[in-house]
Amino acid sequence: MLRLARLPLINNLKIMANSITKPATREIIADFADEIKRSKRPGAKPSKEVIYFRKEHLDNIERDVVEVRVGLLRFRKDNGRIASDVLSYERKHAPLFEENEDAQKTLKKFLQEKDPEKTNELIRSIQHTGQRAAAIITADGFLINGNRRKMALEELWDETKDERYQWMKVVILPGKDEPGGPPTVQEIEQIENRYQLQSEGRSEYYKFDRALSMRRKIEFGMSLEEQLRDDPNFVKLQKKEFDKKVREFEEDYIRPLECIDRYLEQLGREGLYGTISTGISDREGRWQAFYDYYKHVRKKLDDHHQRMKLGVEDDETGDVEEIAFKLIRKREFPGLPKLHKIMRDLPKWLANEDAKKELFELLEMDLELPEDDCFDEEGREYDERKKDQIWNGKYQEELIRRVKLAQQFFEHEKERETPLTLLEAALKKLEHENMVPEAVNVFDIQKAMELAREVKKAADDLESTFYHLKKKLDKVTKTKN
């Protein structure tokens, strides 16, 4: 069973899962840089552009836009749009070395599978009006932005053999021995972040990949606040409003990702993010489920007052998370509400004693598959998605039965509950034989006083409401008479 005591391991596991280790300054590959210099298209119409690099956009510093051969430009594995694919691949297979042609083919495949509709739109746009915005590359030809433009140009060249599609407009960042020197890893992350947020006409990041990209930037020293300051939508916000946005992004991206890490840890799949989702069109994707779990369940479990209202004890928090993880792994419940609705209802079910009891029966079920079920007849291990399917088949009947019973107990109680019965139940609890103040732990007396004050305030508010309702009723009755 899950236990919170294990959670301090998560930060270390996150770093272990990210097998992309980098020096502070990105190493420039001399041979590649020489090729880029030699490949500049002679006679191309000169132009200049201000880019989001260091503080150049603030000082309106222009850089040359040149044309280089598309075939010399390379994809970076640190592209935020394919973060989940790269991390999963490296965790499962081996590190991807960007200078290697096979690695480039793998990265291109990842990019092609991300929102192909947007790529097709870009192909039609370039065919109609040409490449409008210049891409940004390192001195040795690695793309910081412009990956889709490279793919679009390559496809147009393959289709038409038109010479113009062999060239791409780029701004080349400084290399060794050039003014300012080559960009650091953090500066490259800043550039990507700034252009990611200038999303007009570009493919939006899938939320899961964006969450991974955000966290990677944080690990490189670029705080979430710094990332959001690059967003033109937030530039003019007052500090209070800006801080609120930072909290929203943390809860929309970083916290659900932490839940995913705990889930993968329990399954022994640290870093295998491709088993969660492969992209926006992934029918079996679970990013949204973890988002819903954090927003509607985990957030309440982390709040002492909310947890008390649900009737969940401190030492049951890990149990509730394990139950939620099993529901997420199941993902589909024929004849029952969709998973996002189940996650929203889970706190209410937990607050019902009978429903909670049914859900806690799921703790007897293993989250992991027995080893014998992980291999085919010839001894080959199934991939993780196949294991999920086998697990679903093995426990489907029990999962559906327990969830259905929990729902029924809650619905039955809801039908029975009226304001009057709820008040009677509350009074009965306050007058319960176990309500002995002297039995409260000395360290909990302050907390008991705070709760008693909250109960009194709630009772006073209700009495005031009923008093005013009675006054209105008396007035109506008097008027009629």
C-alpha positions as CSV (number, residue, x, y, z in Angstrom):
1,M,0.0,0.0,0.0
2,L,1.1,3.6,-0.6
3,R,2.4,5.5,2.4
4,L,3.3,9.1,2.6
5,A,6.6,8.2,4.3
6,R,7.9,7.2,0.9
7,L,7.3,10.6,-0.7
8,P,10.7,12.2,0.1
9,L,12.1,9.8,-2.5
10,I,10.1,11.5,-5.2
11,N,12.4,14.4,-5.8
12,N,15.3,12.1,-6.3
13,L,13.3,9.8,-8.6
14,K,12.4,12.8,-10.7
15,I,16.0,13.6,-11.3
16,M,16.9,9.9,-11.9
17,A,14.1,9.7,-14.4
18,N,15.4,12.6,-16.3
19,S,18.4,10.9,-17.9
20,I,19.3,14.0,-19.9
21,T,22.3,15.4,-18.1
22,K,23.9,18.6,-19.4
23,P,26.7,21.0,-18.6
24,A,26.0,24.6,-17.8
25,T,27.0,25.7,-21.3
26,R,25.9,23.7,-24.3
27,E,28.9,22.3,-26.1
28,I,29.2,23.5,-29.7
29,I,30.2,20.8,-32.1
30,A,33.0,22.4,-34.2
31,D,32.4,20.3,-37.4
32,F,28.7,21.0,-37.4
33,A,29.3,24.7,-36.8
34,D,31.7,24.9,-39.8
35,E,29.1,23.2,-42.0
36,I,26.5,25.8,-41.0
37,K,28.9,28.6,-41.8
38,R,29.8,27.2,-45.2
39,S,26.1,26.4,-46.1
40,K,24.8,30.0,-46.0
41,R,22.9,30.6,-49.2
42,P,24.8,33.0,-51.4
43,G,22.8,35.9,-52.9
44,A,19.9,35.4,-50.5
45,K,18.0,38.6,-49.8
46,P,19.4,40.0,-46.5
47,S,17.1,40.8,-43.6
48,K,17.3,41.3,-39.8
49,E,15.2,40.3,-36.9
50,V,15.0,41.0,-33.1
51,I,14.9,37.8,-31.2
52,Y,14.2,36.8,-27.6
53,F,17.8,36.1,-26.6
54,R,19.3,37.5,-23.4
55,K,18.1,41.1,-23.3
56,E,18.4,41.8,-27.0
57,H,14.6,42.2,-27.4
58,L,14.6,44.9,-24.7
59,D,17.4,46.8,-26.4
60,N,16.0,46.2,-29.9
61,I,19.2,44.6,-31.1
62,E,18.8,43.0,-34.5
63,R,20.5,39.9,-35.8
64,D,21.1,38.7,-39.3
65,V,18.5,36.3,-40.9
66,V,20.3,33.9,-43.2
67,E,19.3,30.9,-45.2
68,V,21.0,27.5,-44.6
69,R,20.4,24.1,-46.0
70,V,17.5,22.3,-44.2
71,G,19.4,19.0,-44.2
72,L,22.1,20.5,-41.9
73,L,19.6,21.5,-39.2
74,R,19.1,19.1,-36.4
75,F,16.4,18.5,-33.7
76,R,17.1,18.9,-30.0
77,K,16.0,16.2,-27.7
78,D,15.2,18.9,-25.1
79,N,12.3,20.2,-27.1
80,G,9.5,20.8,-24.7
81,R,6.8,19.4,-27.1
82,I,8.4,15.9,-27.0
83,A,9.5,15.9,-23.4
84,S,7.4,12.8,-22.4
85,D,8.6,10.8,-25.4
86,V,12.3,11.5,-24.9
87,L,12.2,10.8,-21.2
88,S,10.3,7.5,-21.7
89,Y,12.6,6.4,-24.6
90,E,15.8,7.1,-22.7
91,R,14.5,5.4,-19.5
92,K,13.5,2.3,-21.5
93,H,16.2,2.1,-24.1
94,A,19.3,4.3,-24.1
95,P,20.3,8.0,-24.1
96,L,19.6,9.8,-27.4
97,F,22.8,11.5,-28.7
98,E,21.5,14.4,-30.9
99,E,24.5,14.3,-33.3
100,N,23.6,10.7,-34.2
101,E,21.5,10.2,-37.4
102,D,19.4,7.4,-35.8
103,A,18.6,9.7,-32.8
104,Q,17.5,12.4,-35.3
105,K,15.1,10.0,-36.9
106,T,13.7,9.1,-33.5
107,L,13.2,12.7,-32.6
108,K,11.6,13.5,-35.9
109,K,9.2,10.6,-35.4
110,F,8.2,12.0,-32.0
111,L,7.6,15.4,-33.5
112,Q,5.6,14.0,-36.4
113,E,3.2,12.2,-33.9
114,K,2.5,15.4,-32.0
115,D,-0.4,17.2,-33.4
116,P,0.0,16.2,-37.1
117,E,-2.9,18.5,-38.1
118,K,-0.9,21.6,-37.1
119,T,2.0,20.3,-39.2
120,N,-0.2,19.9,-42.2
121,E,-1.5,23.5,-41.7
122,L,2.0,24.8,-41.6
123,I,2.9,22.9,-44.8
124,R,0.0,24.5,-46.6
125,S,0.9,27.9,-45.2
126,I,4.6,27.7,-46.4
127,Q,3.5,26.4,-49.8
128,H,1.2,29.4,-50.2
129,T,3.2,32.3,-48.7
130,G,6.6,30.8,-48.0
131,Q,8.4,30.8,-44.6
132,R,7.6,34.0,-42.8
133,A,9.3,33.8,-39.4
134,A,12.9,32.8,-39.0
135,A,13.9,29.8,-36.9
136,I,16.5,30.1,-34.2
137,I,19.5,27.7,-34.1
138,T,22.7,27.2,-32.2
139,A,25.9,27.9,-34.0
140,D,26.2,24.1,-34.8
141,G,22.7,23.9,-36.3
142,F,20.4,22.6,-33.5
143,L,16.9,24.1,-33.6
144,I,15.7,25.9,-30.6
145,N,12.5,26.8,-32.4
146,G,11.4,25.9,-35.9
147,N,11.2,22.1,-35.7
148,R,7.9,22.0,-37.5
149,R,9.1,24.3,-40.2
150,K,12.0,22.0,-40.8
151,M,9.7,19.0,-41.2
152,A,7.3,21.0,-43.4
153,L,10.1,22.1,-45.7
154,E,11.5,18.5,-45.9
155,E,8.1,17.2,-46.8
156,L,7.5,19.9,-49.5
157,W,11.0,19.1,-51.0
158,D,10.2,15.4,-51.1
159,E,6.9,16.2,-52.8
160,T,7.9,18.9,-55.3
161,K,11.7,18.9,-55.6
162,D,11.4,22.6,-55.7
163,E,14.8,24.2,-54.8
164,R,13.4,26.8,-52.5
165,Y,12.3,24.1,-50.0
166,Q,15.9,23.1,-49.5
167,W,16.7,26.4,-47.6
168,M,15.4,27.6,-44.3
169,K,15.6,31.1,-42.8
170,V,17.4,31.1,-39.5
171,V,19.0,33.4,-36.9
172,I,22.2,31.8,-35.7
173,L,23.2,32.3,-32.1
174,P,26.8,33.1,-31.3
175,G,29.4,30.3,-31.2
176,K,32.8,30.0,-29.7
177,D,35.0,33.1,-29.8
178,E,32.0,35.2,-30.9
179,P,30.7,38.3,-28.9
180,G,28.8,37.1,-25.9
181,G,29.8,33.5,-26.4
182,P,27.5,30.5,-27.0
183,P,24.2,30.3,-25.0
184,T,24.1,28.4,-21.7
185,V,21.6,25.6,-21.3
186,Q,19.4,27.9,-19.2
187,E,19.5,30.6,-21.9
188,I,18.3,28.0,-24.4
189,E,15.5,27.0,-22.1
190,Q,14.6,30.7,-21.8
191,I,14.5,31.1,-25.6
192,E,12.3,28.1,-25.9
193,N,10.0,29.3,-23.2
194,R,9.6,32.8,-24.7
195,Y,8.7,31.4,-28.1
196,Q,6.5,28.7,-26.6
197,L,4.4,31.5,-25.1
198,Q,4.3,33.5,-28.4
199,S,1.9,30.8,-29.6
200,E,0.2,32.6,-32.5
201,G,0.4,30.4,-35.5
202,R,2.3,27.7,-33.7
203,S,1.3,24.3,-32.3
204,E,0.3,24.5,-28.6
205,Y,2.2,22.3,-26.3
206,Y,0.3,19.2,-25.0
207,K,-0.3,19.9,-21.3
208,F,1.6,16.8,-20.2
209,D,4.7,17.7,-22.2
210,R,4.4,21.3,-21.1
211,A,4.4,20.2,-17.5
212,L,7.5,18.2,-18.0
213,S,9.1,21.1,-19.9
214,M,8.2,23.5,-17.0
215,R,9.7,21.2,-14.4
216,R,12.9,20.7,-16.5
217,K,13.3,24.5,-16.6
218,I,12.8,24.7,-12.9
219,E,15.6,22.1,-12.4
220,F,17.9,24.3,-14.5
221,G,17.3,27.2,-12.2
222,M,14.5,28.9,-14.2
223,S,11.7,29.3,-11.6
224,L,8.0,29.1,-12.5
225,E,7.7,32.8,-11.8
226,E,10.5,33.6,-14.3
227,Q,8.9,31.3,-16.9
228,L,5.5,33.1,-16.6
229,R,7.1,36.6,-16.8
230,D,7.9,35.8,-20.4
231,D,4.2,35.4,-21.1
232,P,2.8,38.7,-22.6
233,N,-0.6,37.9,-21.1
234,F,0.8,38.4,-17.6
235,V,3.3,41.3,-18.1
236,K,1.0,44.0,-16.8
237,L,-0.5,42.1,-13.9
238,Q,-0.1,43.4,-10.3
239,K,2.0,41.3,-8.0
240,K,-1.0,39.8,-6.2
241,E,-2.6,38.8,-9.5
242,F,0.7,37.5,-10.9
243,D,1.3,35.4,-7.8
244,K,-2.2,33.9,-8.2
245,K,-1.3,32.9,-11.8
246,V,1.9,31.3,-10.6
247,R,-0.2,29.2,-8.1
248,E,-2.6,28.3,-10.8
249,F,0.1,27.0,-13.1
250,E,1.7,25.1,-10.3
251,E,-1.6,23.4,-9.6
252,D,-2.5,22.8,-13.2
253,Y,0.9,21.4,-14.2
254,I,3.5,20.7,-11.5
255,R,1.3,19.1,-8.9
256,P,-0.5,16.6,-11.2
257,L,3.0,15.7,-12.5
258,E,4.1,14.9,-9.0
259,C,1.1,12.6,-8.7
260,I,2.1,10.9,-11.9
261,D,5.6,10.3,-10.5
262,R,4.2,8.6,-7.4
263,Y,2.0,6.4,-9.6
264,L,4.9,5.4,-11.8
265,E,7.1,4.7,-8.8
266,Q,4.5,2.3,-7.4
267,L,4.5,0.4,-10.7
268,G,8.3,0.4,-11.0
269,R,8.0,2.6,-14.1
270,E,10.0,5.7,-13.0
271,G,10.4,8.0,-16.0
272,L,8.2,6.0,-18.4
273,Y,5.9,8.9,-19.1
274,G,4.9,7.3,-22.5
275,T,2.8,4.8,-20.4
276,I,0.7,7.7,-19.1
277,S,0.1,9.3,-22.5
278,T,1.7,9.7,-25.9
279,G,-0.1,12.9,-26.9
280,I,-3.3,14.8,-27.2
281,S,-4.9,12.2,-29.4
282,D,-4.0,9.2,-27.2
283,R,-7.3,7.4,-26.5
284,E,-5.7,5.6,-23.5
285,G,-4.1,8.8,-22.1
286,R,-4.3,9.4,-18.4
287,W,-2.9,13.0,-18.0
288,Q,-6.5,14.4,-17.5
289,A,-7.2,11.7,-14.9
290,F,-4.2,12.8,-12.8
291,Y,-5.1,16.4,-13.2
292,D,-8.7,15.6,-11.9
293,Y,-7.2,13.5,-9.1
294,Y,-5.0,16.3,-7.9
295,K,-7.7,19.0,-8.2
296,H,-10.5,17.1,-6.6
297,V,-8.9,14.6,-4.3
298,R,-5.2,15.0,-3.5
299,K,-5.6,18.8,-2.8
300,K,-8.2,18.0,-0.2
301,L,-6.1,15.2,1.4
302,D,-3.2,17.7,1.8
303,D,-5.5,20.2,3.6
304,H,-6.0,19.2,7.3
305,H,-9.5,20.8,7.5
306,Q,-10.7,19.3,4.3
307,R,-9.4,15.9,5.2
308,M,-11.2,16.1,8.6
309,K,-14.5,16.9,6.8
310,L,-14.1,13.9,4.6
311,G,-13.5,11.7,7.6
312,V,-10.1,10.6,6.3
313,E,-7.5,10.0,9.0
314,D,-3.8,11.1,8.6
315,D,-2.6,7.5,8.2
316,E,-5.4,6.8,5.5
317,T,-4.1,9.4,3.0
318,G,-1.8,6.9,1.3
319,D,-4.6,4.4,1.2
320,V,-6.9,6.8,-0.6
321,E,-4.2,7.6,-3.1
322,E,-3.6,3.9,-3.8
323,I,-7.4,3.5,-4.4
324,A,-7.4,6.5,-6.8
325,F,-4.4,5.1,-8.6
326,K,-6.2,1.8,-9.2
327,L,-9.2,3.7,-10.5
328,I,-7.0,5.7,-12.9
329,R,-5.3,2.5,-14.1
330,K,-8.7,1.0,-14.8
331,R,-9.7,4.2,-16.6
332,E,-13.0,3.0,-18.0
333,F,-16.0,1.8,-16.0
334,P,-18.8,0.4,-18.3
335,G,-22.2,1.4,-17.0
336,L,-20.8,4.0,-14.6
337,P,-19.8,7.6,-14.9
338,K,-16.6,8.6,-16.8
339,L,-13.4,8.7,-14.8
340,H,-13.3,12.5,-14.5
341,K,-16.7,12.3,-12.8
342,I,-15.6,9.5,-10.5
343,M,-12.6,11.6,-9.4
344,R,-14.9,14.5,-8.7
345,D,-17.3,12.3,-6.7
346,L,-14.6,10.4,-4.8
347,P,-14.3,12.9,-1.9
348,K,-18.1,12.7,-1.4
349,W,-18.0,8.9,-1.4
350,L,-15.2,8.9,1.2
351,A,-17.3,11.1,3.5
352,N,-20.0,8.3,3.4
353,E,-19.0,5.6,5.9
354,D,-20.5,2.7,3.9
355,A,-19.2,4.0,0.5
356,K,-15.7,4.5,2.0
357,K,-15.8,0.9,3.3
358,E,-16.5,-0.4,-0.2
359,L,-13.7,1.6,-1.7
360,F,-11.2,0.5,1.0
361,E,-11.9,-3.1,-0.1
362,L,-9.9,-2.2,-3.2
363,L,-6.8,-2.1,-1.0
364,E,-6.8,-5.9,-1.1
365,M,-6.1,-5.8,-4.8
366,D,-2.5,-5.5,-6.0
367,L,-1.7,-2.4,-8.1
368,E,1.1,-4.4,-9.8
369,L,0.6,-7.6,-11.9
370,P,1.9,-10.9,-10.7
371,E,5.2,-11.6,-12.5
372,D,3.7,-14.7,-14.2
373,D,1.2,-12.5,-16.0
374,C,3.9,-10.2,-17.4
375,F,5.2,-12.6,-20.0
376,D,3.8,-14.4,-23.1
377,E,4.0,-18.1,-23.8
378,E,7.5,-17.7,-25.3
379,G,8.8,-15.9,-22.3
380,R,8.8,-12.4,-23.8
381,E,7.9,-9.6,-21.5
382,Y,4.8,-7.6,-22.4
383,D,5.1,-3.8,-22.9
384,E,3.6,-1.6,-20.2
385,R,0.4,-0.9,-22.1
386,K,-0.2,-4.6,-22.6
387,K,0.3,-5.1,-18.9
388,D,-2.3,-2.4,-18.2
389,Q,-4.8,-4.2,-20.4
390,I,-4.1,-7.6,-18.6
391,W,-4.4,-5.9,-15.2
392,N,-7.7,-4.3,-16.3
393,G,-9.1,-7.7,-17.4
394,K,-7.9,-9.3,-14.1
395,Y,-9.6,-6.8,-11.8
396,Q,-12.3,-5.2,-13.9
397,E,-15.2,-7.0,-12.3
398,E,-14.1,-6.3,-8.7
399,L,-13.3,-2.6,-9.5
400,I,-16.7,-2.0,-11.2
401,R,-18.6,-3.7,-8.4
402,R,-17.0,-1.8,-5.6
403,V,-17.3,1.6,-7.4
404,K,-21.0,0.9,-8.2
405,L,-21.7,0.0,-4.5
406,A,-19.9,3.2,-3.3
407,Q,-22.0,5.2,-5.7
408,Q,-25.2,3.5,-4.5
409,F,-24.5,4.1,-0.8
410,F,-23.8,7.7,-1.5
411,E,-26.9,8.3,-3.6
412,H,-29.1,6.5,-1.0
413,E,-27.7,8.7,1.8
414,K,-28.2,11.8,-0.3
415,E,-31.9,10.9,-0.7
416,R,-32.3,10.5,3.0
417,E,-30.4,13.7,4.0
418,T,-32.4,16.8,4.7
419,P,-31.4,20.0,6.6
420,L,-33.3,18.7,9.6
421,T,-31.8,15.2,9.6
422,L,-28.3,16.6,9.1
423,L,-28.8,18.9,12.1
424,E,-30.0,16.0,14.2
425,A,-27.0,13.9,13.2
426,A,-24.6,16.7,14.0
427,L,-26.1,17.2,17.5
428,K,-26.0,13.4,18.1
429,K,-22.2,13.4,17.2
430,L,-21.6,16.4,19.6
431,E,-23.4,14.5,22.4
432,H,-21.7,11.2,21.6
433,E,-20.4,9.4,24.7
434,N,-16.9,9.6,23.2
435,M,-17.0,13.4,23.1
436,V,-15.0,13.7,26.4
437,P,-12.8,16.9,26.3
438,E,-10.5,15.5,28.9
439,A,-9.6,12.6,26.5
440,V,-8.1,15.0,23.9
441,N,-4.3,14.6,23.5
442,V,-2.6,17.6,25.2
443,F,-0.9,18.5,21.9
444,D,-4.3,18.6,20.2
445,I,-6.1,20.9,22.6
446,Q,-5.4,24.1,20.6
447,K,-6.7,22.4,17.5
448,A,-9.8,21.1,19.4
449,M,-10.5,24.7,20.5
450,E,-10.3,26.0,16.9
451,L,-12.7,23.3,15.7
452,A,-15.1,24.0,18.5
453,R,-15.1,27.7,17.5
454,E,-15.8,26.7,13.8
455,V,-18.7,24.5,14.9
456,K,-20.1,27.3,17.0
457,K,-19.8,29.8,14.2
458,A,-21.5,27.4,11.8
459,A,-24.3,26.8,14.3
460,D,-24.7,30.6,14.9
461,D,-24.9,31.2,11.1
462,L,-27.5,28.5,10.7
463,E,-29.5,29.8,13.6
464,S,-29.4,33.3,12.2
465,T,-30.6,32.0,8.8
466,F,-33.5,30.1,10.3
467,Y,-34.4,33.1,12.4
468,H,-34.7,35.3,9.4
469,L,-36.6,32.7,7.5
470,K,-39.1,32.4,10.4
471,K,-39.5,36.2,10.5
472,K,-40.4,36.2,6.8
473,L,-42.8,33.3,7.3
474,D,-44.5,35.1,10.3
475,K,-44.8,38.2,8.2
476,V,-46.5,36.4,5.3
477,T,-48.8,34.5,7.7
478,K,-49.8,37.8,9.5
479,T,-50.5,39.5,6.1
480,K,-52.8,36.6,5.0
481,N,-54.7,36.8,8.3
